[in-house]
Every structure is written in C-alpha cells, then in structure tokens.
C-alpha cells in the first residue's frame, strides 16, 4: 500500500500532478480539514517542490522542529481528505 507521503511525492514530479495536488489541498482547506498554515506548508513542500526546508520555514516563520511536526499532522489530515473523496467517488 502506498503511503500519503509517497502519493504526494509521486504527483509532485510533473506539472499536471502538481496542479492536481494544488486542487486537493484547496479542497481540504475549503472543507476545513486543514488550516491555512498547513495548506501553505503542503503547497510549498509538494506543489512548488521547494527542496530547501529552511526556505519554507523562513517563508512560514517556523522552526525546523515545528515544520516537521506540522508536516506530519498535515499529511494525516490530507490522508483523511483523500479517503473521504475516495468514498464519495465509490458511492
């Protein structure tokens, strides 16, 4: 079974995948599944493919430890959103 992190990394490899990720993150934010900070964290990390953690931390004004914790929480929430959307699709 593919993990959420692997799923996001796979789709972040090309431009079409990054567009899909932005839509997914937008849906999660609009549904209230993730916060604004988590939204931007996911966008910067996966949709914009920022390689340097320090640049993302500076952009969001957070420490590296907070970055790692917030990213893990955001990944759990995105996994919930993906599962919700998958259930809707299979109805």
Residue frames relative to the residue before (quaternion, step in Angstrom):
aa qw qx qy qz dx dy dz
X 1.0000 0.0000 0.0000 0.0000 0.00 0.00 0.00
X 0.4122 -0.7193 0.5127 0.2232 3.54 -0.93 0.92
X 0.3841 -0.7157 0.5328 0.2376 3.59 -0.96 0.86
X 0.6624 -0.5036 0.3741 0.4095 3.55 -1.28 0.34
X 0.6375 0.5324 -0.3257 0.4517 3.57 0.97 -0.84
X 0.6621 0.4895 -0.3015 0.4808 3.61 0.97 -0.83
X 0.6123 0.5550 -0.3282 0.4576 3.58 1.05 -0.82
X 0.7004 0.4613 -0.2690 0.4736 3.59 0.82 -1.00
X 0.6456 0.5207 -0.3189 0.4588 3.57 0.99 -0.80
X 0.6259 0.5405 -0.3268 0.4575 3.59 1.03 -0.81
X 0.7262 0.4344 -0.2502 0.4705 3.59 0.84 -0.96
X 0.6352 0.5409 -0.3443 0.4305 3.61 1.14 -0.37
X 0.5054 0.6909 -0.4025 0.3242 3.61 1.26 -0.05
X 0.7997 0.1467 -0.1027 0.5730 3.60 1.08 -0.52
X 0.7070 -0.5010 0.3105 0.3907 3.53 -1.29 0.40
X 0.6463 0.5183 -0.3276 0.4543 3.61 0.94 -0.81
X 0.6475 0.5190 -0.3075 0.4656 3.56 1.01 -0.81
X 0.6536 0.5093 -0.3151 0.4628 3.59 1.00 -0.80
X 0.6097 0.5326 -0.3468 0.4736 3.58 1.11 -0.65
X 0.6469 0.5100 -0.3099 0.4747 3.59 0.99 -0.84
X 0.6433 0.5195 -0.3244 0.4593 3.58 0.99 -0.79
X 0.6313 0.5256 -0.3341 0.4620 3.58 0.97 -0.81
X 0.6441 0.5125 -0.3167 0.4714 3.60 1.01 -0.81
X 0.6420 0.5203 -0.3166 0.4657 3.57 0.98 -0.86
X 0.6749 0.4868 -0.2942 0.4701 3.58 0.89 -0.92
X 0.6252 0.5369 -0.3261 0.4631 3.59 1.08 -0.77
X 0.6435 0.5114 -0.3185 0.4721 3.59 0.96 -0.86
X 0.6585 0.5113 -0.3092 0.4575 3.58 0.91 -0.92
X 0.6642 0.4874 -0.3083 0.4755 3.59 0.99 -0.79
X 0.6691 0.5040 -0.3034 0.4541 3.59 0.93 -0.86
X 0.6758 0.4785 -0.2820 0.4846 3.58 1.09 -0.71
X 0.4845 -0.6787 0.4252 0.3518 3.59 1.24 -0.25
X 0.4036 0.7250 -0.4682 0.3037 3.59 1.23 0.34
X 0.7844 0.1456 -0.0834 0.5971 3.59 1.10 -0.68
X 0.5031 -0.6402 0.4920 0.3080 3.55 -1.24 0.49
X 0.6955 -0.4539 0.3512 0.4322 3.55 -1.31 0.14
X 0.6581 0.5059 -0.3086 0.4644 3.59 0.94 -0.86
X 0.6551 0.4966 -0.3106 0.4772 3.58 0.97 -0.83
X 0.5955 0.5634 -0.3529 0.4510 3.58 1.08 -0.72
X 0.7158 0.4407 -0.2612 0.4745 3.57 0.75 -1.03
X 0.5965 0.5569 -0.3593 0.4528 3.58 1.07 -0.64
X 0.6831 0.4711 -0.2786 0.4836 3.59 0.91 -0.89
X 0.6371 0.5206 -0.3297 0.4630 3.59 0.98 -0.81
X 0.6933 0.4708 -0.2880 0.4634 3.59 0.81 -0.96
X 0.7056 0.4787 -0.2737 0.4450 3.58 0.95 -0.84
X 0.8235 0.2508 -0.1086 0.4971 3.60 0.82 -0.94
X 0.7382 0.4146 -0.2548 0.4671 3.63 0.80 -0.89
X 0.7400 0.3575 -0.2243 0.5237 3.60 1.07 -0.64
X 0.3018 -0.8004 0.4684 0.2209 3.58 1.33 -0.18
X 0.1904 0.7633 -0.5865 0.1925 3.56 0.76 1.00
X 0.3226 -0.7844 0.5043 0.1624 3.54 -0.54 1.18
X 0.7202 0.4477 -0.2465 0.4692 3.56 0.95 -0.85
X 0.4030 -0.7248 0.5141 0.2190 3.55 -0.60 1.18
X 0.6345 0.5628 -0.3321 0.4127 3.58 0.97 -0.84
X 0.6348 0.5269 -0.3343 0.4557 3.60 1.02 -0.72
X 0.6582 0.4884 -0.3040 0.4857 3.58 0.99 -0.83
X 0.6328 0.5286 -0.3292 0.4602 3.59 0.98 -0.80
X 0.6619 0.4960 -0.3044 0.4725 3.58 0.95 -0.86
X 0.6462 0.5306 -0.3164 0.4481 3.58 0.98 -0.86
X 0.7674 0.3432 -0.1745 0.5126 3.59 1.00 -0.86
X 0.3862 -0.7568 0.4499 0.2753 3.56 1.35 0.08
X 0.5272 0.5946 -0.4364 0.4219 3.58 0.71 1.13
X 0.5352 -0.6187 0.4702 0.3311 3.54 -1.26 0.42
X 0.6668 -0.4960 0.3662 0.4186 3.57 -1.27 0.24
X 0.6356 0.5269 -0.3242 0.4617 3.56 1.04 -0.76
X 0.6570 0.4943 -0.2988 0.4845 3.56 0.95 -0.88
X 0.5956 0.5676 -0.3445 0.4520 3.59 1.08 -0.75
X 0.6946 0.4780 -0.2795 0.4592 3.58 0.78 -1.04
X 0.6620 0.5012 -0.3005 0.4693 3.58 0.93 -0.88
X 0.6845 0.4872 -0.2837 0.4622 3.57 0.86 -0.95
X 0.6390 0.5258 -0.3282 0.4555 3.58 1.01 -0.78
X 0.6518 0.5072 -0.3173 0.4660 3.59 0.96 -0.83
X 0.6485 0.5044 -0.3124 0.4769 3.60 0.99 -0.81
X 0.6570 0.5122 -0.3049 0.4615 3.58 0.97 -0.87
X 0.6388 0.5265 -0.3246 0.4577 3.59 1.02 -0.76
X 0.6268 0.5187 -0.3308 0.4782 3.58 1.04 -0.73
X 0.6770 0.4911 -0.2897 0.4654 3.58 0.94 -0.88
X 0.6418 0.5067 -0.3238 0.4759 3.60 1.01 -0.76
X 0.6033 0.5475 -0.3511 0.4616 3.58 1.06 -0.72
X 0.6328 0.5193 -0.3187 0.4778 3.58 1.02 -0.78
X 0.6519 0.5121 -0.3078 0.4670 3.58 0.94 -0.86
X 0.6441 0.5160 -0.3180 0.4667 3.59 0.95 -0.88
X 0.6614 0.5036 -0.3057 0.4642 3.58 0.93 -0.87
X 0.6295 0.5313 -0.3241 0.4652 3.58 1.04 -0.80
X 0.6847 0.4775 -0.2817 0.4731 3.57 0.87 -0.95
X 0.6333 0.5291 -0.3284 0.4594 3.58 1.05 -0.72
X 0.6392 0.5123 -0.3250 0.4726 3.59 1.02 -0.75
X 0.6439 0.5161 -0.3222 0.4640 3.59 1.00 -0.78
X 0.6547 0.5199 -0.3112 0.4519 3.55 1.00 -0.81
X 0.7281 0.4452 -0.2366 0.4645 3.59 1.03 -0.75
X 0.4458 0.6958 -0.4620 0.3221 3.62 1.20 0.12
